[in-house]
Amino acid sequence: MNVDHWLIHNASIVTPDAPAAAGWLLLSGSSIERIGHADEPIPAAERQCDAEGGYVLPGFIDVHVHGGAGYDFMEADRVGLDAITRFHAAHGTTSMLATTVTAPKCAIDEALSRLADYVAEPMLHAQLLGVHLEGPFISKKWPGAQHPAHIVPPQLCWLEEWTTRYPGLLRLQTLAPELEGAADYIRALREHGVVAACGHTDATYEQVQAAAELGLSHAAHTFNAMRGLHHREPGTVGAVLTEDRLTAEVIADGHHVHAAALRLLARAKGELGLVLITDAISAAGLGDGSYALGGLDVVVQGGVARLKACGSLAGSTLTMDAALRYAVREAGIPLEAASRMASGNPARVLGISDITGELREGAQADVVVLSRELDVRHVWVRGAMLAGFANGPGDI
């Protein structure tokens, strides 16, 4: 990536507090220097990008993604990690959390060691902000595509070891809050600055509320792998829908969640409470065929990933630009709101909204240009245009 001064013009700029408006954006080094309206004089810049009337949005932040381009965060070496971040960057993701799966502790330890080494060095594509531990402290009743043989109760000593050995690496953890020992574990997550999320859980409405009192603040892939909504026992889903202290992830691919359910979730959580994710696995970016996730065989057919043994959904082949398009086109969510769900809201979940997630002067220059059809045309990470986009659209 080359760091330059860039002028992005002939664009509809999507900012947090107003509808998309014609204007221009000036990037200086790694920051957004100025945002101007179409009637303001356009400044000079070393390099210019004509957005051709398309939209300029903040880069997407994916807090729940397992891999892509044939690689999985649990096993990938530096070559694989570059391939994953390169692939997702081509779809507008500028930051992400490397998401693990339920596995033996030794396998999680090895993954954390590789990821810690990777984030300690300059990254060429989408930036890994840290790790999302999905499991292994989840419900055996709701394993989803997590390997049931490796599910264990919450282990405080493991958390202490991980946070001591890899300070700042753990950013989010998904667990079942109803498990014995989960209350103390959630308290410890809060003390260590790690976001506590409910997921793969059979928690009742009251159990989720009690966990929110302790610091639970997020929900993994809402509706999927959790106790559903019932009018006499609202369950985990009911708690997520109504508990303002919880932000909610959703996999907006039309397979995990119906468009009507996505609209319901968006209305319940509001523009600031919903987070678009991919939950993408190694198969993302590849064709139909046989794959694996956490030691389980996965078959992808028609772009839909399912466990070979039982047919349960097993992550996705989704990308963040496709999630945004689905939210806008199928669920009727306005583009400005969908942009918040893909960028600003995950930034707030991670406590980095002062740095990135919005287009505003002084913010980090993580920027994506979309066509009027909402296809990715150009991407900048920290002010650097990603290779492959410098001479026009194309895969990087």
C-alpha positions in Angstrom: 0.0 0.0 0.0 1.2 3.5 -0.8 0.4 6.4 1.6 -0.7 9.4 -0.4 -2.9 12.5 -0.3 -6.1 11.6 -2.1 -9.0 13.6 -3.3 -12.2 11.6 -3.8 -14.7 13.7 -5.7 -17.9 13.4 -7.7 -19.4 11.4 -4.9 -22.3 11.0 -2.5 -20.7 11.3 1.0 -22.4 9.2 3.7 -21.7 10.9 7.1 -23.3 10.0 10.5 -25.7 12.9 10.9 -27.1 13.7 7.5 -28.4 11.9 4.4 -25.9 11.2 1.7 -25.0 14.4 -0.1 -22.9 15.3 -3.1 -19.4 16.4 -2.2 -15.8 15.4 -1.9 -13.4 13.9 0.6 -9.7 14.8 1.1 -7.4 12.2 2.7 -4.1 13.4 4.1 -1.8 10.6 5.2 -3.7 8.3 7.4 -6.5 10.8 8.3 -9.5 12.4 6.7 -8.5 16.1 6.4 -11.6 17.7 4.9 -15.1 16.8 3.8 -16.6 19.3 1.4 -20.0 19.9 -0.3 -20.4 19.9 -4.0 -20.7 23.7 -4.2 -17.4 24.2 -2.3 -14.1 24.7 -4.2 -12.3 21.4 -4.7 -8.8 21.4 -3.3 -5.7 20.2 -5.1 -4.3 16.8 -4.3 -1.5 14.6 -5.4 -3.9 11.8 -6.5 -7.5 12.0 -7.3 -10.3 9.4 -7.5 -13.5 10.1 -9.5 -16.3 8.2 -7.6 -18.5 8.6 -10.8 -21.5 9.5 -8.7 -21.1 6.6 -6.3 -21.2 6.5 -2.6 -18.4 7.1 -0.2 -18.7 5.3 3.1 -16.5 4.5 6.1 -14.7 1.2 5.7 -16.6 -1.8 7.1 -15.7 -3.4 10.4 -16.5 -7.1 10.7 -16.4 -8.3 14.4 -17.4 -11.9 13.5 -15.5 -13.6 10.7 -13.7 -17.0 10.7 -11.8 -16.8 7.5 -12.0 -16.6 3.7 -10.1 -17.4 0.5 -9.5 -20.9 1.6 -8.0 -20.1 5.0 -9.3 -20.2 8.6 -8.1 -18.0 11.4 -7.6 -21.1 13.6 -4.9 -22.6 11.4 -3.7 -19.8 9.1 0.0 -18.8 9.0 1.1 -15.3 7.8 0.4 -16.3 4.1 -3.1 -17.4 5.0 -3.8 -14.4 7.2 -2.7 -12.1 4.4 -5.0 -14.0 2.1 -8.0 -13.6 4.4 -7.5 -9.9 5.1 -6.8 -9.3 1.4 -10.0 -11.1 0.3 -12.2 -9.2 2.8 -10.6 -5.9 2.0 -11.6 -6.3 -1.6 -15.2 -6.3 -0.3 -14.8 -3.1 1.7 -13.8 -4.5 5.1 -11.0 -2.3 6.5 -10.9 -3.7 10.0 -11.9 -7.1 11.5 -11.7 -9.4 14.5 -10.2 -12.8 13.8 -12.8 -15.2 15.2 -12.0 -18.6 16.6 -14.2 -21.6 17.1 -14.8 -24.0 20.0 -11.7 -26.2 20.1 -9.3 -27.8 22.6 -7.4 -25.1 24.6 -4.1 -26.1 23.0 -5.5 -25.2 19.5 -6.9 -21.9 20.8 -3.5 -21.1 22.4 -1.7 -21.8 19.1 -4.1 -19.6 17.2 -3.7 -16.8 19.6 0.0 -17.0 19.4 0.0 -16.8 15.6 -2.5 -13.9 15.7 -0.6 -12.0 18.3 2.6 -12.2 16.1 0.6 -11.1 13.1 -1.0 -8.0 14.6 2.4 -6.9 16.1 3.7 -6.3 12.5 2.5 -3.9 9.8 -0.6 -5.4 8.0 -1.0 -4.9 4.3 -4.7 -5.2 3.9 -7.7 -5.2 6.2 -6.4 -4.6 9.8 -6.9 -7.2 12.5 -8.0 -5.3 15.6 -7.7 -8.4 17.8 -9.6 -11.6 18.4 -13.2 -12.7 18.9 -13.3 -15.9 20.9 -16.4 -17.8 19.9 -16.7 -20.4 22.6 -15.6 -22.8 24.0 -17.9 -21.8 26.9 -21.2 -22.3 25.2 -24.4 -24.4 25.5 -24.3 -28.1 24.4 -28.0 -27.6 23.5 -27.1 -24.9 20.9 -23.7 -25.8 19.4 -24.6 -24.8 15.9 -21.4 -25.5 13.9 -19.2 -25.5 17.0 -17.6 -28.9 17.8 -19.7 -30.3 20.7 -16.8 -32.5 21.9 -14.8 -29.4 22.9 -17.5 -27.4 24.8 -16.5 -26.8 28.4 -17.7 -24.7 31.3 -16.2 -21.2 31.7 -12.5 -21.3 32.9 -11.4 -18.1 34.6 -7.8 -19.3 34.7 -7.8 -19.6 30.9 -8.9 -16.0 30.6 -6.3 -14.8 33.1 -3.6 -16.7 31.1 -4.8 -15.3 27.7 -5.0 -11.7 28.9 -1.7 -11.9 30.6 0.2 -13.5 27.8 -1.5 -11.5 25.0 -2.5 -8.1 26.5 -5.1 -6.3 24.4 -5.5 -9.1 21.9 -8.8 -10.4 23.1 -11.6 -7.9 22.2 -14.8 -9.9 22.3 -15.9 -13.3 23.6 -19.1 -15.2 22.9 -20.4 -17.5 25.7 -23.6 -18.9 27.1 -24.5 -16.7 30.2 -26.6 -19.4 31.8 -23.7 -21.8 32.4 -22.3 -22.4 35.9 -19.4 -20.0 36.4 -20.5 -17.6 33.6 -21.4 -14.8 36.0 -17.9 -14.6 37.4 -16.4 -15.0 33.9 -18.5 -12.1 32.5 -17.4 -9.9 35.4 -13.8 -10.8 34.6 -14.3 -10.0 30.9 -15.5 -6.6 31.8 -12.6 -6.0 34.1 -10.2 -6.9 31.3 -11.9 -4.7 28.8 -13.2 -7.6 26.7 -16.8 -7.3 25.3 -19.0 -10.1 26.6 -21.5 -11.5 24.1 -24.3 -14.1 24.5 -24.4 -16.7 21.8 -24.9 -20.5 21.3 -27.0 -20.2 24.4 -30.2 -21.5 26.0 -30.5 -18.6 28.4 -33.9 -17.4 29.5 -35.0 -13.8 29.3 -34.3 -13.4 33.0 -30.8 -15.0 32.7 -29.8 -12.6 29.9 -31.1 -9.6 31.9 -29.1 -10.8 35.0 -26.0 -11.2 32.8 -26.5 -7.6 31.4 -26.3 -6.4 35.0 -22.9 -8.0 35.2 -21.5 -6.6 32.0 -22.9 -8.6 29.1 -23.3 -6.1 26.3 -23.5 -7.9 23.0 -25.3 -10.8 21.2 -23.7 -13.0 18.6 -25.5 -13.7 15.3 -29.0 -12.9 16.7 -31.7 -15.5 16.1 -29.2 -18.2 15.3 -28.0 -20.8 17.8 -30.0 -19.3 20.7 -33.2 -19.9 22.6 -36.0 -18.4 20.5 -38.8 -16.0 21.2 -42.0 -17.3 22.9 -44.8 -15.0 24.1 -44.7 -16.5 27.6 -41.0 -17.0 27.9 -39.3 -14.4 25.6 -36.0 -16.3 25.8 -32.6 -15.1 24.6 -34.1 -13.6 21.4 -36.7 -11.7 23.4 -34.0 -10.3 25.7 -31.8 -9.2 22.8 -34.7 -7.5 21.1 -35.8 -5.5 24.3 -32.6 -5.1 26.3 -31.1 -1.7 25.4 -27.8 -2.6 27.0 -27.2 -5.2 24.3 -26.0 -4.6 20.8 -27.0 -7.3 18.3 -25.1 -8.9 15.5 -27.0 -10.3 12.5 -25.9 -12.3 9.4 -27.8 -10.5 6.6 -27.5 -13.1 3.9 -31.1 -14.2 3.4 -30.3 -17.7 4.7 -29.6 -17.2 8.4 -32.3 -14.6 8.9 -35.4 -13.8 6.9 -35.7 -10.2 5.6 -38.8 -9.6 7.8 -36.9 -10.8 10.9 -34.1 -8.4 10.0 -36.6 -5.6 9.7 -38.0 -6.5 13.1 -34.5 -6.6 14.6 -33.6 -3.2 13.1 -36.8 -1.6 14.5 -36.2 -3.1 17.9 -32.6 -2.2 18.2 -32.6 1.1 16.3 -29.9 2.5 14.1 -27.3 2.3 16.9 -28.0 -1.1 18.2 -27.5 -3.4 15.2 -24.2 -4.7 13.8 -23.8 -6.4 10.5 -21.4 -9.3 10.4 -20.4 -12.0 7.9 -19.6 -15.1 10.1 -17.7 -16.0 7.0 -15.7 -19.3 6.9 -12.7 -20.4 4.8 -15.1 -21.1 1.9 -15.9 -17.4 1.4 -14.7 -16.3 -2.0 -14.5 -19.9 -3.3 -17.0 -22.1 -5.1 -19.3 -24.8 -3.9 -17.6 -27.9 -2.5 -16.4 -29.6 0.6 -14.7 -27.7 3.4 -14.1 -27.9 7.2 -14.8 -25.7 10.2 -13.4 -26.5 13.6 -12.9 -30.2 12.7 -16.4 -30.6 11.3 -17.1 -31.4 7.6 -18.9 -28.6 5.8 -20.6 -28.7 2.4 -21.2 -25.5 0.4 -24.0 -25.6 -2.1 -25.4 -22.6 -3.9 -23.2 -20.5 -1.7 -24.8 -21.8 1.5 -22.5 -23.6 4.0 -24.0 -26.5 6.1 -22.6 -29.2 8.3 -22.4 -32.4 6.3 -23.6 -34.5 9.2 -26.8 -32.8 10.0 -27.4 -29.9 7.6 -27.2 -27.1 10.2 -25.9 -23.8 8.8 -22.1 -23.6 9.3 -21.1 -20.0 9.1 -21.4 -18.3 5.7 -19.7 -17.3 2.5 -21.0 -13.7 3.0 -18.9 -10.5 2.6 -19.7 -7.2 4.2 -20.6 -5.4 1.0 -23.1 -8.2 0.2 -24.5 -7.9 3.8 -25.0 -4.1 3.3 -26.7 -4.6 -0.1 -29.1 -7.2 1.4 -29.9 -4.9 4.3 -30.7 -2.1 1.9 -32.4 -3.9 -0.9 -34.3 -6.7 0.9 -34.9 -5.4 4.4 -35.5 -1.8 3.3 -32.9 -0.3 5.6 -31.8 3.2 4.4 -28.2 3.2 3.2 -27.1 5.7 5.9 -28.4 3.4 8.6 -26.9 0.3 7.0 -23.6 2.1 6.9 -23.8 2.7 10.6 -24.5 -1.0 11.2 -21.5 -2.0 9.1 -19.0 0.5 10.4 -20.0 3.0 13.2 -21.8 0.5 15.4 -19.1 -2.1 15.4 -16.6 0.6 16.1 -18.6 1.6 19.2 -18.9 -2.0 20.3 -15.1 -2.2 20.3 -14.6 1.3 21.8 -12.8 2.7 18.8 -15.4 5.1 17.5 -13.1 8.0 18.3 -10.7 6.6 15.7 -12.7 5.0 12.9 -16.1 3.9 11.8 -17.4 7.3 10.5 -16.5 9.8 7.8 -15.6 12.9 9.7 -12.6 15.3 9.7 -9.8 13.9 11.8 -11.0 10.3 11.7 -8.8 7.5 10.4 -9.0 7.4 6.6 -10.7 4.0 6.3 -12.9 4.5 3.3 -14.8 2.5 0.7 -16.3 3.8 -2.6 -19.3 2.0 -3.8 -21.0 2.3 -7.2 -24.6 3.4 -7.4 -25.4 -0.3 -7.4 -23.5 -0.7 -4.1 -20.6 -2.6 -5.6 -17.1 -1.9 -4.2 -15.0 0.2 -6.5 -12.1 1.5 -4.3 -10.8 1.0 -0.8 -8.5 2.9 1.5 -7.1 1.6 4.8 -5.5 4.2 7.0 -5.2 6.5 4.0 -3.6 4.0 1.7 -5.4 2.8 -1.4 -5.3 -1.0 -1.6 -3.3 -2.4 -4.4 -5.4 -3.5 -7.4 -7.8 -0.5 -7.0 -5.3 2.2 -8.0 -6.1 1.9 -11.7 -9.8 1.2 -11.3 -12.1 -1.5 -10.0 -10.9 -5.1 -9.6 -10.0 -7.8 -7.2 -7.0 -7.2 -5.1 
